Every structure is written in structure tokens, then in C-alpha cells.
Amino acid sequence: MRFLSLWLAASCISSVWALHASEVGVVDWYKSFAGVPRIGAISTAPVFHRIGGSNGSTQSLVLTATEKNVLAAISPVDGSLAWRYLFDQDEHVIGLKAHQDVVAAVSGSGGATLRLFDALTGDLRVEKRLHRPDAGRLFEPETLGTAIAFEKDDVFVLSNGHILRRVDSKTGELKWCWASPDEASLVVYSKIIATPSVTYVVGLAKSFASYTLHVTTLSSSTGELLESMSIPSSIKDGLVDFLVLSTAGQSELTPHAIWFEDGSIRVLKLTPEIKETSSTSKGAVYKRVVDVGLSEHGQFVALKDDGTAHIFKLTEDGLKAVWEFRDSASSNQYAESHYVGGLDKDGWPFIARVYWSHVFKKATAHVFAAHLADGKGFSTSFTFPFETSVHGVMTHVALDAANPEEFKVISRLVLTTSTGAVQLWQQDQLHWTREEALSDIRVAEFVELPERKIIAALGREEEETFMARLVRQTSEAQDFPQYAINFVKRFVTGSYASVSSSVASPTNASEPLSRDTFGLRKIIVVATPYGKVYGIDSANGEIVWSRVFGLGWAAEVGGHILPVKLFVTRTVSDGDSPQVVLITQRRASNTLVDTVLFHIDALTGADVRGVSPAGALLQGLDVIAGPLVEAYLLRSGNSKIVVLLDEFVQVHLYPDTSESTAVYKKALPSLYFVLRTGPRGSQRLTGHQISSVEELMGRDVAYPTWTVSLPPSEVIYSIIPKPHEPVASLGKVLGNRTTLYKYLNPNLVAVVTGSSSPPSASTCSVYLVDGAKGTIIYHATLPSMVDSCDIHVALTENWLVYDYYDGELGVDQAKSHRIVSVELYEGSGVDDKRRSSDASSFSDESADVTIFEQSYVLPRGITTISATSTSYGISMKDIIVANENHQIQSFPRRFLDPRRPKQKPTNQEMEEWLTQYEPLIPDDPKRVLSHNYEVAQTKRIITSPALLESTSLVFAYGLDLFFTRVAPSSTFDVLSENFNKAQLVFTVGGLALAIIVAKPMVSRKRLRERWYD
């Protein structure tokens, strides 16, 4: 009861900050994603699926497994997520297949688990463990050795490359299971054909220089082995050079096995006894076969040596080439073609060739249907304006078709691009685009927007003459009367902007982005590993601009760009358009690694260097010919300089000008860097300073100044520097009027390490280290989960917060997730002021610190942690976390105060609002910022101050994006929305009128008094 009353009292104090239902979707926004489709295997790539209704109608979905380990269904109507299922990170989804209203998926090593979903709603119908995850065979790729097939209401599942099961798709009941009698054999099965009477299991056996086809037949009703035989064959690439064909649906033909061997296509008719011999298709010489997803409809594509594509179809007379795509031979005029199959609502197959034309700068699709035109086949084509400069290149295509008239075919294409976008085109019309690359943001930063009048002036005032400026300001003065009228109207009616109102522009607004009254609207610049950078409006989450990275010289050999760090190098207060610098690593396909820098206008995405025009690829600057070790932003007055260290610890500056060099040289004595050195297993934490003597290539070089030797086999997982932020108060006044002065060492860094010893002895550690001289200020050893140190750290001012999982059992102890709050103060106690914020780090007193520490039990684990930030640091700081329930939650600093007394608070402690310590932090739903949104797999939370000191902006990103704003100390700098402004105006006006009326009366009274005096 005592704890409950204290908790309720504390909750009432901050109840004004809780999220109201009316503010949902107004002060926050949420964007859900599935992830970039996993296109490496046909069993996980996007595919159209139609679900038939009772009235004969059909509903289609796009099904896919993604790189974020999600099984998703996307509505082709508007691109929205119909449903999604999140798999555990250590249980990769490796195959899916849909049949009528069921979607089957296998996941885990070797296909350890089978799940069956409702195709329309995503409801989980069946979850069945096929084998223990640690018993799964590890194949490369991991999709090998698994397959799914349907027969009526049953699903046939192949797992571990040698076990086949028949499972009832409605109940999950196992009807029979067959395992290869020789599990240690070299045969790995990977294909299934299920018929009412016989089930064919086809795989490959490894021989000396190639693979040999192996076929096993089973009774579909009992699982009894009928026959098993190796087929004389020599298959070079076992992943793509063979497939099995059947014709379930329109006709029932005997299944066939197809494989590519020595330039020819070999065909084997599959029978229960496997008595047939293979034959060779006559005709041209081919270089490979392509599975277009129509093997169950007896069709595939084969490519000749010159790239010409032929469509093969299984007929009553055997395998026949029924169509050749015109002009499909390889050419420099167009990119490599994508061949894909699809079905219409009646189940008839279509095959499309989709490619990009370098000549016409458009994409083209040729679609062929073998069953049309009385079985002679019908082909149609169209072009569509796919933009490579915006979305990169096409990496995968899924096809859906309709045949409303005899000689008319309407096609829908779902494209996956190299930048992570998923698009749906219906003929030449783009219906929607999903930027799934935003599910894998690597770096993100808030950028403040300028005022509207500043935006209008940017770019013209530098070249404006005195007379032109005088004319402009005279013209602008004509708007003053209207401004005065609007001001009076706002004052009288109280119609001011509100902190709980939306700051988004109208949907039809064409004006550039500008700051709102309270600075709640900013632009969020994010970069992804899919070669693209975005500018996102923080008001509504819409993409304002995006640019695709150019590869520079690596465009000739191929490669990709990986973002590393993002710095805001110019802000609105600097008097120009805000700018950011993005540091990336370019990994070319020839294994060369370079450090490339992109300088971007944050408002428009324009190239500040002026090298890349709008609409073209954004080309970067090769700043280091090699890998990057670390990068920092040097702040000195209004100057912001990017300092980069290469693998030889040489210093590179951007911009590399005489002005930036002068600023850098001036700040050189106070620059300290903390780096991890040494090989894994014997790593060390090493402090560096920069020598002013140029070496090697005429550049400054960093040299080690101190080293912290870690215990043997300890690995450094992360180094978290103290953020650059304002500090309003240098101390905390206690109830007895004494003061604890904050330890504000600007060189403080937090370090997370872990031991690679056996799991029984493995531990994790958290250090606070003085980056200038290597003094360990704080150290804690924590229990470790097996093979990982999943510790998240937030460091702000003098406050360190971190979490860990305690899996140890003891007396009065249980397994739990815990959060630790640590506060550091100067000296040996109260009123001991050492000026740690500006004192030399080499002072003997710099390590004299008083530490308060306390741990609390969390209701559940968290995936990332951050602290709020405000303009001047006056407001109380809250801790913002993402928990394992896919929620964004806040914890007030008062609840995490390590000085909370363990007995009844004294009067002096109550003056500080200290409540009695309780180990468990309640799961208060009022503190859930994301309310009912499922913000999944959040990996980082960043915060930014608004113009209001009370308000902090919060942006969480991972699989999903979520944005909101919080006021940890309530909105003390803004009047409440229900404040009666009209009454205030009338009261002030009434008092003024009373003064006007009373003033003459008082004057006359005083005059009479003087006469009588």
C-alpha cells in the first residue's frame, strides 16, 4: 500500500504529460514496414496469390519473406500491409508457399518449424515443431533442403534435406513421416511433387565434379517407400540447373524432371517405378534454365548461348519450345532481362520478360500466354517509365495477369529495386511505391528548419544590391497593416498555435518546408545500406526528397555504399540552408574499400559540392583511399569540421580549406580520441592525441597516449561517447541546502565489453573511462547471455543508464531484466566543487568522483535506450526505451534516481521529491508513447530539442518508424489549451477602462484637497 500510494502520487505529478487519445496521430505518426524482400531464392521472393471467395470472386495479395525476417502480405490495391508475422531473429524464414486460403512457411535451421497462416488475415492456424533447431542441418544457401507442396487439404513438408512429412493443414495433425534410410548419404532432397497417389521427392547427390539426380517415390496415402534411384546425370550447379515439372490444374500430365547438362536440356519422365530413361531435347544449345515459378504448370525458360530466351512447355507429346522472345539476345542496348511467371484468376499461366532499355530510358515488358489464340499462344508488350535515378535498378519482378478479352492481356508487375523499393505497375501506370529500405536505417539525424521568410531570402541576399534590398523591404512593409490586424485578432480570440496540434502542412501545399511556431517540425535525414538517402518530414513522416548514391569509379565493377556516420555541419543559426555530411564505406565488387563523403543540402537533397545535378545520381568525394577507422565532428564557435582517421591513423579534414585547418590547429591540444586496438581476443582500449608534426603523406597522425588492457579474451562491443549538449545546472541542491556538483567531464566515454570465455563463465562489463588519460571512473561486471552481451547504454550529463539480463538464480532472486542508474558527482561529497567541466583532465582531482548507483527490475527486456534532450537542458530528462513488446516507453528520471532512500523518506528527502526505493518499476500504460502501435525491432532512438524548452522530439527506427514529442517536465512554457484567453483579455481591458474612468476623478479629488489645504 505504501508503494502504491507513492506511485500514484508520482503519477499524478506527471499525468499532464500522458498521451491523450485525441493526440494520437496528431502529435505523433507511425510507419509500418515489412523489410526489403528476400529475392535470393524463389521460395522467399515476392509472389502474387489469389484467394477465391464463396461467390466466385477473388482477392489477391503479394506474399514475400523479407531481409528483416518477416513474412508479409501486401495489398496490391494500395500497397498497404495486409498482415505480417515477425519471426525471431535466430529463426530465419526460409520458404513459403500459398494454396487457396492457406500460407505455409518453414523457418529455422533445416526447416525446424512449420507454420500455417490464414492467407487473408494472417492468423496463425498451426505451429508445428519438425525437429529441434540445434538438430537442423546447415546448408548454403539456407533454403536448400526444404520444400513445401499441397495436395487437397494437406501440406507436404520437406525438412533437413531428407525428412518428408504429410500434415493436415486444418488441424496440424501429422499423417505420416518418411526419413531417408541413410541420413549420412550425400543425397540432399530439395523438390517435391505431390499427386493423389504418388509423391515424388527429388534431390541431388554429390559426385566428384558434379551432382547426380536422385529420385524417390512414396505412397501419398501412407508414406511407404515405393522406389529410390539415382539417375545418370552430371549437373554443374545444383541450385539452378534442375527443376521438376507437373501440370496440376488445367490438365493432368505425368511429372517430369528437367536438368541442364553440357549445353542441352535433359528430360526424365517420372513414374512410380522410375523405369523411364532420360532424353535430350533437340534443337539449340543452351547455357542455363530459369525457374519462373510455373513448374507446377509445366513451363520454364531456357537461355541460349547468346541470351535468347525460349519458353518450354510440358505437353502430351513431351517437352516443347513454344515461344521465343524476340530480340532477347544479350545486348549493350538494354540491361539483363528478368523472366517471371504468373497466373490469372482462372489459374492460367503467363510468362513475362522485363528489362530496362538504355536507349529509350524506359522499362519494357513482353508477356506471353501459351493457352491463348486457340493454344497457339499470344504475346503482348508495353513500356513503363521506371526511374533508375530514383529507385536504382530492378532486381526482381513478380507477375499477375488478366485476360478480359480474347486478344487483350492486362499485366500487373511488382518490382523490387536495388534501393529497397517495392512498386506495383499496372501496364504503364505506377500505382504505389513502398520504400522498404527505411526498415534498415543505419544513420539518422534531426535538422532544424528555417523560418518561412528566411527560406524566401536564401539564395538571393548574397547577390542583392543595396537599392534592390531597399525596394524589397519597402514592398514587404506594405504587409505590415495586415500583420497588425491578424495579430490583434489572434490576441483577442486566443487563436494561437497549440503544442497539441498538428504541424504538418496542408496536403496540397506547394511551399518549401519551414519551421512552425514552436520548432516542432524538423527534417529527419536518414541513410540506408541500399544506396539511398532520404529527407523525411517530421510532421507526418512523408518523404520530402531522396537521392541515390553513385558508385564513382566502382560503377564499372559494381559495389555498394554502406553509411557509417552522419553529421549536421550547418544549421539555420549559421545563416544559410542547413547541410549534412554523410560518411560512407564503398565496398567494390573487386574487394577494394574506400571512404566516400556526401555533402547534402538537408532541405532539398541537393549536392552542396555542385558535382551532381538534381535528378542525377549523387556522386560523393573519395576522401580516404581505404577503410575508415573513426570520424568525429569538431565544433569550434560557428565552425563545424569533420575529422576522419584512416587505417594509418592519419587525419583527414572536410572541408579541407585554410579556414578549417586554422580552426583545427587551434583546437588540436584539446582533441582526444578513444579507439579499440588489437586483434579480437586481445583487444585494448587506447587513447589517442594528434601530433602537429606531419608525417607520411604530409598529414597529421594520431599517436597513442594511454592504454587500458582488458582481461584476456574480452571483446569491445561498443564505445559510446558523451553527447554534445547544453547543461543548465552544474549541481543538485539537496533538502538540507547542501549541493552535489555534477561530474561533467567532456571526455567521458562509456565502453561495453564481453568475455568470450565458455558460457558458464562468460560475463559482460560496462566502463566509464576518461578519454583524455584513460582513468577508469566506473566499472561494473554483469552476467551475460550465451554468446552475446545485449547491453544498451545511455550517457548524458553526469547520468549513466544501462540495462542487462540477469539469468542467475539465488535466494530471494529470480531471472529478470534490470536497468541500472548511475549518477556521478564531483569530489568526495556535498559542497565539494572541482569544476570538472572546464578543469584539465590531467588534474589529480579529475578522477575524484562520488558515485550513486541503484538497479531496478524491468517488466520486460528492452532493445535500445536513449535520453530526452532540450534546448537549454533545463527540463528534467526522461529515459526513452523500446521494449520487447514492440512499444516505445518512457521512464521519468525521478523513478530511476539512484538516491531514492530504502527507508521512509525524511522531510529533507521529500523536499527533493525522492520516493522510497522499490526494486520493481511498474508497467505503467500511461508511459507507453506508442500506445497501440506495434513498433517492431526498434534498434535506435534519437531525440532532438524543440524551440520550447519543455519539449523534446523523439524518433525511433528499426523495422518500423515512429515519431512523437514529449514534455518530461510538462509544457511549463506554454499556456494550457483550455486557458481562458478571452477572459484574460476582457479582465485586462476592464482594468484599463476603469483606470481611464477613475483617473480624472482622482485628479479632481486631489485638486479639491489642495484647495482646502
Rosetta blueprint (number, residue, H / E / L):
1 M L
2 R H
3 F H
4 L H
5 S H
6 L H
7 W H
8 L H
9 A H
10 A H
11 S H
12 C H
13 I H
14 S L
15 S H
16 V H
17 W H
18 A L
19 L L
20 H L
21 A H
22 S H
23 E H
24 V L
25 G L
26 V L
27 V L
28 D L
29 W E
30 Y E
31 K E
32 S L
33 F L
34 A L
35 G L
36 V L
37 P E
38 R L
39 I L
40 G L
41 A L
42 I L
43 S L
44 T L
45 A L
46 P L
47 V E
48 F E
49 H E
50 R E
51 I E
52 G E
53 G L
54 S L
55 N L
56 G L
57 S L
58 T E
59 Q E
60 S E
61 L E
62 V E
63 L E
64 T E
65 A E
66 T E
67 E L
68 K L
69 N L
70 V E
71 L E
72 A E
73 A E
74 I E
75 S L
76 P L
77 V L
78 D L
79 G L
80 S L
81 L E
82 A E
83 W E
84 R E
85 Y E
86 L E
87 F L
88 D L
89 Q L
90 D L
91 E L
92 H L
93 V E
94 I E
95 G E
96 L E
97 K E
98 A E
99 H E
100 Q L
101 D L
102 V E
103 V E
104 A E
105 A E
106 V E
107 S E
108 G L
109 S L
110 G L
111 G L
112 A L
113 T E
114 L E
115 R E
116 L E
117 F E
118 D E
119 A L
120 L L
121 T L
122 G L
123 D L
124 L E
125 R E
126 V E
127 E E
128 K E
129 R E
130 L L
131 H L
132 R L
133 P H
134 D H
135 A H
136 G L
137 R L
138 L L
139 F L
140 E L
141 P L
142 E L
143 T L
144 L L
145 G L
146 T L
147 A E
148 I E
149 A E
150 F E
151 E E
152 K L
153 D L
154 D E
155 V E
156 F E
157 V E
158 L E
159 S E
160 N L
161 G L
162 H L
163 I E
164 L E
165 R E
166 R E
167 V E
168 D E
169 S L
170 K L
171 T L
172 G L
173 E L
174 L E
175 K E
176 W E
177 C E
178 W E
179 A E
180 S L
181 P L
182 D L
183 E L
184 A L
185 S L
186 L L
187 V E
188 V E
189 Y E
190 S E
191 K E
192 I E
193 I E
194 A E
195 T L
196 P L
197 S L
198 V E
199 T E
200 Y E
201 V E
202 V E
203 G E
204 L E
205 A E
206 K E
207 S L
208 F L
209 A L
210 S L
211 Y E
212 T E
213 L E
214 H E
215 V E
216 T E
217 T E
218 L E
219 S E
220 S L
221 S L
222 T L
223 G L
224 E L
225 L E
226 L E
227 E E
228 S E
229 M E
230 S E
231 I E
232 P E
233 S E
234 S E
235 I E
236 K L
237 D L
238 G L
239 L L
240 V L
241 D L
242 F E
243 L E
244 V E
245 L E
246 S L
247 T E
248 A L
249 G L
250 Q L
251 S L
252 E L
253 L L
254 T L
255 P L
256 H E
257 A E
258 I E
259 W E
260 F E
261 E E
262 D L
263 G L
264 S E
265 I E
266 R E
267 V E
268 L E
269 K E
270 L L
271 T L
272 P L
273 E L
274 I L
275 K L
276 E L
277 T L
278 S L
279 S E
280 T E
281 S L
282 K L
283 G L
284 A L
285 V L
286 Y E
287 K E
288 R E
289 V E
290 V E
291 D L
292 V L
293 G L
294 L L
295 S L
296 E L
297 H E
298 G L
299 Q E
300 F E
301 V E
302 A E
303 L E
304 K E
305 D L
306 D L
307 G L
308 T L
309 A E
310 H E
311 I E
312 F E
313 K E
314 L E
315 T E
316 E L
317 D L
318 G E
319 L E
320 K E
321 A E
322 V E
323 W E
324 E E
325 F L
326 R L
327 D L
328 S L
329 A L
330 S L
331 S L
332 N L
333 Q L
334 Y E
335 A L
336 E L
337 S L
338 H E
339 Y E
340 V E
341 G E
342 G E
343 L E
344 D L
345 K L
346 D L
347 G L
348 W L
349 P E
350 F E
351 I E
352 A E
353 R E
354 V E
355 Y E
356 W E
357 S E
358 H L
359 V L
360 F L
361 K L
362 K E
363 A E
364 T E
365 A E
366 H E
367 V E
368 F E
369 A E
370 A L
371 H L
372 L L
373 A L
374 D L
375 G L
376 K L
377 G L
378 F E
379 S E
380 T E
381 S E
382 F E
383 T E
384 F E
385 P L
386 F L
387 E L
388 T H
389 S H
390 V H
391 H H
392 G L
393 V L
394 M E
395 T E
396 H E
397 V E
398 A E
399 L E
400 D E
401 A E
402 A E
403 N E
404 P E
405 E E
406 E L
407 F L
408 K E
409 V E
410 I E
411 S E
412 R E
413 L E
414 V E
415 L E
416 T E
417 T E
418 S L
419 T L
420 G L
421 A E
422 V E
423 Q E
424 L E
425 W E
426 Q E
427 Q L
428 D L
429 Q E
430 L E
431 H E
432 W E
433 T E
434 R E
435 E E
436 E H
437 A H
438 L H
439 S H
440 D H
441 I L
442 R L
443 V E
444 A E
445 E E
446 F E
447 V E
448 E E
449 L L
450 P L
451 E L
452 R H
453 K H
454 I H
455 I H
456 A H
457 A H
458 L L
459 G L
460 R L
461 E L
462 E L
463 E L
464 E L
465 T L
466 F H
467 M H
468 A H
469 R H
470 L H
471 V H
472 R H
473 Q H
474 T H
475 S H
476 E H
477 A H
478 Q L
479 D L
480 F H
481 P H
482 Q H
483 Y H
484 A H
485 I H
486 N H
487 F H
488 V H
489 K H
490 R H
491 F H
492 V H
493 T H
494 G L
495 S L
496 Y L
497 A L
498 S L
499 V L
500 S L
501 S L
502 S L
503 V L
504 A L
505 S L
506 P L
507 T L
508 N L
509 A L
510 S L
511 E L
512 P L
513 L L
514 S L
515 R L
516 D L
517 T L
518 F L
519 G L
520 L L
521 R L
522 K E
523 I E
524 I E
525 V E
526 V E
527 A E
528 T E
529 P L
530 Y L
531 G L
532 K E
533 V E
534 Y E
535 G E
536 I E
537 D E
538 S L
539 A L
540 N L
541 G L
542 E L
543 I E
544 V E
545 W E
546 S E
547 R E
548 V E
549 F E
550 G L
551 L L
552 G H
553 W H
554 A H
555 A H
556 E H
557 V L
558 G L
559 G E
560 H E
561 I E
562 L E
563 P E
564 V E
565 K E
566 L E
567 F E
568 V E
569 T E
570 R E
571 T L
572 V H
573 S H
574 D H
575 G L
576 D L
577 S L
578 P L
579 Q E
580 V E
581 V E
582 L E
583 I E
584 T E
585 Q E
586 R E
587 R E
588 A E
589 S L
590 N L
591 T L
592 L L
593 V E
594 D E
595 T E
596 V E
597 L E
598 F E
599 H E
600 I E
601 D E
602 A L
603 L L
604 T L
605 G L
606 A L
607 D E
608 V L
609 R L
610 G L
611 V L
612 S L
613 P L
614 A L
615 G L
616 A L
617 L L
618 L E
619 Q L
620 G L
621 L E
622 D E
623 V E
624 I E
625 A L
626 G L
627 P L
628 L E
629 V E
630 E E
631 A E
632 Y E
633 L E
634 L E
635 R E
636 S E
637 G L
638 N L
639 S E
640 K E
641 I E
642 V E
643 V E
644 L E
645 L E
646 D E
647 E L
648 F L
649 V L
650 Q E
651 V E
652 H E
653 L E
654 Y E
655 P L
656 D L
657 T L
658 S H
659 E H
660 S H
661 T H
662 A H
663 V H
664 Y H
665 K H
666 K H
667 A H
668 L H
669 P H
670 S H
671 L L
672 Y L
673 F E
674 V E
675 L E
676 R E
677 T E
678 G L
679 P L
680 R L
681 G L
682 S L
683 Q L
684 R E
685 L E
686 T E
687 G E
688 H E
689 Q E
690 I E
691 S L
692 S L
693 V L
694 E L
695 E E
696 L L
697 M L
698 G L
699 R E
700 D L
701 V E
702 A E
703 Y E
704 P E
705 T E
706 W E
707 T E
708 V E
709 S E
710 L L
711 P L
712 P L
713 S L
714 E E
715 V E
716 I E
717 Y E
718 S E
719 I E
720 I E
721 P E
722 K L
723 P L
724 H L
725 E L
726 P L
727 V L
728 A L
729 S L
730 L L
731 G E
732 K E
733 V E
734 L L
735 G L
736 N L
737 R L
738 T L
739 T E
740 L E
741 Y E
742 K E
743 Y L
744 L L
745 N L
746 P L
747 N L
748 L E
749 V E
750 A E
751 V E
752 V E
753 T E
754 G E
755 S E
756 S L
757 S L
758 P L
759 P L
760 S L
761 A L
762 S L
763 T E
764 C E
765 S E
766 V E
767 Y E
768 L E
769 V E
770 D E
771 G L
772 A L
773 K L
774 G L
775 T L
776 I E
777 I E
778 Y E
779 H E
780 A E
781 T E
782 L E
783 P E
784 S L
785 M E
786 V L
787 D L
788 S E
789 C L
790 D L
791 I L
792 H L
793 V E
794 A E
795 L E
796 T E
797 E L
798 N L
799 W E
800 L E
801 V E
802 Y E
803 D E
804 Y E
805 Y E
806 D E
807 G L
808 E L
809 L L
810 G E
811 V L
812 D L
813 Q E
814 A L
815 K L
816 S E
817 H E
818 R E
819 I E
820 V E
821 S E
822 V E
823 E E
824 L E
825 Y E
826 E E
827 G L
828 S L
829 G L
830 V L
831 D L
832 D L
833 K L
834 R L
835 R L
836 S L
837 S L
838 D L
839 A L
840 S L
841 S L
842 F L
843 S L
844 D H
845 E H
846 S H
847 A H
848 D L
849 V E
850 T E
851 I E
852 F E
853 E E
854 Q E
855 S E
856 Y E
857 V E
858 L E
859 P L
860 R L
861 G L
862 I E
863 T E
864 T E
865 I E
866 S E
867 A E
868 T L
869 S L
870 T L
871 S L
872 Y L
873 G L
874 I L
875 S L
876 M L
877 K L
878 D E
879 I E
880 I E
881 V E
882 A E
883 N E
884 E L
885 N L
886 H L
887 Q L
888 I E
889 Q E
890 S E
891 F E
892 P E
893 R H
894 R H
895 F H
896 L H
897 D L
898 P L
899 R L
900 R L
901 P L
902 K L
903 Q L
904 K L
905 P L
906 T L
907 N H
908 Q H
909 E H
910 M H
911 E H
912 E L
913 W L
914 L L
915 T L
916 Q L
917 Y L
918 E L
919 P L
920 L E
921 I L
922 P L
923 D L
924 D L
925 P H
926 K H
927 R H
928 V E
929 L L
930 S L
931 H L
932 N L
933 Y L
934 E L
935 V L
936 A L
937 Q L
938 T L
939 K L
940 R E
941 I E
942 I E
943 T E
944 S E
945 P E
946 A L
947 L L
948 L L
949 E L
950 S L
951 T L
952 S E
953 L E
954 V E
955 F E
956 A E
957 Y E
958 G L
959 L L
960 D L
961 L E
962 F E
963 F E
964 T E
965 R E
966 V E
967 A L
968 P L
969 S L
970 S L
971 T L
972 F L
973 D L
974 V L
975 L L
976 S L
977 E L
978 N L
979 F L
980 N L
981 K H
982 A H
983 Q H
984 L H
985 V H
986 F H
987 T H
988 V H
989 G H
990 G H
991 L H
992 A H
993 L H
994 A H
995 I H
996 I H
997 V H
998 A H
999 K H
1000 P H
1001 M H
1002 V H
1003 S H
1004 R H
1005 K H
1006 R H
1007 L H
1008 R H
1009 E H
1010 R H
1011 W H
1012 Y H
1013 D L
